[in-house]
Amino acid sequence: MNSLPVLPTISTTFIVLSAITVAIGWWQIKQRKIEAHRKTMFTAGVFALIFFIIYATRTVFIGNTSFGGPAHVKVYYTIFLVFHITLATVGAVFGLISLITGYKNNLPIHRKLGPITSFIWFFTAITGVVVYLLLYVFYKGGETTSMIKAILGF
């Protein structure tokens, strides 16, 4: 039996925890539990930050794993990965803005941006798990190399 890679497994777990805490925070604000919502969303941000630190550290010091599945699936995986990276980037920026506007009580912007951010973050987490499954569970990961080479296959 092949073992799962430690750092990608841990980082994926943190992004899932982040999405779960965002869902809990969304429920809390619907219940008007404002202080609990603040704490939960802060926790979601911490989980996302831990993910990012693990991911960025691994990318810089170890590299990224290229897709190791069949060639005829690679183009679909690459398109999906670019979609995921775009979602993650937009979600991270929106997440920071949502946290800042919430803590500064800029509620008109926070109330408009928060649900959009949550929706993007849920899809980011889901697509991140799919990328993880495609790289490490369904197929054996390919070469671990620079990010550009791993994404584009150069």
C-alpha positions as CSV (number, residue, x, y, z in Angstrom):
1,M,0.0,0.0,0.0
2,N,1.3,3.4,-0.9
3,S,1.3,6.0,1.8
4,L,0.0,9.5,1.3
5,P,2.4,12.4,1.3
6,V,2.6,14.1,4.6
7,L,2.7,17.9,3.8
8,P,0.0,17.9,1.0
9,T,-2.2,15.8,3.3
10,I,-1.8,18.2,6.2
11,S,-2.3,21.3,4.1
12,T,-5.4,19.9,2.4
13,T,-6.8,19.1,5.8
14,F,-6.3,22.7,6.9
15,I,-8.1,24.1,3.8
16,V,-11.0,21.7,4.5
17,L,-11.1,22.9,8.2
18,S,-11.1,26.4,6.9
19,A,-14.1,25.8,4.7
20,I,-15.9,24.0,7.6
21,T,-15.3,26.9,9.9
22,V,-16.5,29.4,7.3
23,A,-19.8,27.3,7.0
24,I,-20.1,27.4,10.8
25,G,-19.5,31.1,10.9
26,W,-22.1,31.7,8.2
27,W,-24.6,29.8,10.3
28,Q,-23.6,31.7,13.4
29,I,-24.2,35.1,11.7
30,K,-27.6,33.9,10.5
31,Q,-28.4,33.2,14.1
32,R,-27.2,36.7,15.1
33,K,-24.3,35.2,17.2
34,I,-22.0,38.1,16.2
35,E,-19.1,37.4,18.7
36,A,-19.1,33.7,17.9
37,H,-19.1,34.5,14.2
38,R,-16.1,36.8,14.6
39,K,-14.1,34.2,16.5
40,T,-15.1,31.4,14.0
41,M,-14.2,33.4,11.0
42,F,-10.9,34.4,12.6
43,T,-10.2,30.7,13.1
44,A,-11.1,30.0,9.5
45,G,-8.6,32.6,8.5
46,V,-5.9,31.0,10.7
47,F,-6.6,27.6,9.1
48,A,-6.3,29.1,5.7
49,L,-3.0,30.8,6.7
50,I,-1.6,27.6,8.0
51,F,-2.5,25.9,4.7
52,F,-0.8,28.7,2.8
53,I,2.4,28.6,5.0
54,I,2.6,24.8,4.4
55,Y,1.9,25.1,0.7
56,A,4.3,28.0,0.1
57,T,7.1,26.4,2.2
58,R,6.7,23.2,0.3
59,T,6.6,24.9,-3.0
60,V,9.8,26.9,-2.3
61,F,11.8,24.2,-0.7
62,I,10.6,21.0,-2.2
63,G,8.6,22.0,-5.3
64,N,5.2,21.0,-6.7
65,T,4.1,17.6,-7.8
66,S,3.2,17.3,-11.5
67,F,0.2,15.2,-12.6
68,G,1.1,11.6,-12.9
69,G,-2.1,10.2,-14.4
70,P,-2.8,9.3,-18.0
71,A,-1.8,11.7,-20.8
72,H,-5.4,11.9,-22.1
73,V,-6.6,13.2,-18.7
74,K,-3.7,15.7,-18.2
75,V,-5.3,18.5,-20.3
76,Y,-8.5,18.3,-18.2
77,Y,-6.5,18.2,-15.0
78,T,-4.5,21.3,-16.1
79,I,-7.6,23.3,-16.9
80,F,-9.1,22.3,-13.6
81,L,-5.9,23.2,-11.7
82,V,-5.8,26.7,-13.3
83,F,-9.5,27.1,-12.4
84,H,-8.7,26.1,-8.8
85,I,-5.6,28.4,-8.6
86,T,-7.7,31.3,-9.8
87,L,-10.5,30.6,-7.3
88,A,-8.0,30.2,-4.5
89,T,-6.3,33.5,-5.4
90,V,-9.6,35.4,-5.7
91,G,-10.9,33.7,-2.5
92,A,-7.8,34.6,-0.5
93,V,-8.0,38.3,-1.6
94,F,-11.8,38.4,-0.9
95,G,-11.2,36.6,2.4
96,L,-8.7,39.2,3.6
97,I,-11.0,42.0,2.6
98,S,-13.9,40.3,4.3
99,L,-12.0,39.8,7.5
100,I,-10.7,43.4,7.5
101,T,-14.1,45.0,6.8
102,G,-15.7,42.8,9.4
103,Y,-13.2,43.7,12.1
104,K,-13.4,47.4,11.2
105,N,-17.2,47.2,11.3
106,N,-17.5,48.3,7.7
107,L,-20.7,46.3,7.6
108,P,-22.2,47.5,4.3
109,I,-19.2,46.1,2.4
110,H,-18.8,43.1,4.7
111,R,-22.4,42.0,4.3
112,K,-22.2,42.2,0.5
113,L,-18.8,40.6,0.2
114,G,-19.0,37.9,2.9
115,P,-21.5,35.6,1.2
116,I,-19.6,35.9,-2.1
117,T,-16.3,35.2,-0.3
118,S,-17.8,32.1,1.4
119,F,-19.2,30.7,-1.8
120,I,-15.8,31.1,-3.5
121,W,-14.0,29.6,-0.5
122,F,-16.3,26.5,-0.5
123,F,-15.5,25.9,-4.2
124,T,-11.8,26.5,-3.5
125,A,-11.8,23.9,-0.8
126,I,-13.8,21.4,-2.9
127,T,-11.5,21.9,-6.0
128,G,-8.5,21.7,-3.7
129,V,-9.5,18.3,-2.4
130,V,-10.2,17.2,-6.0
131,V,-6.7,18.3,-7.0
132,Y,-5.2,16.4,-4.0
133,L,-7.2,13.3,-4.9
134,L,-6.1,13.4,-8.5
135,L,-2.4,14.0,-7.6
136,Y,-2.0,11.6,-4.7
137,V,-5.0,9.1,-4.4
138,F,-6.5,8.3,-7.8
139,Y,-3.1,8.5,-9.6
140,K,0.4,8.3,-8.5
141,G,2.0,11.8,-8.4
142,G,4.4,12.7,-11.1
143,E,7.7,14.4,-10.7
144,T,8.2,17.0,-7.9
145,T,9.6,20.1,-9.6
146,S,9.2,23.8,-9.9
147,M,5.6,25.2,-9.9
148,I,5.6,26.3,-13.5
149,K,6.9,23.0,-14.7
150,A,4.5,21.1,-12.6
151,I,1.5,23.1,-13.8
152,L,2.4,23.4,-17.5
153,G,4.5,20.2,-17.9
154,F,7.5,21.9,-19.5
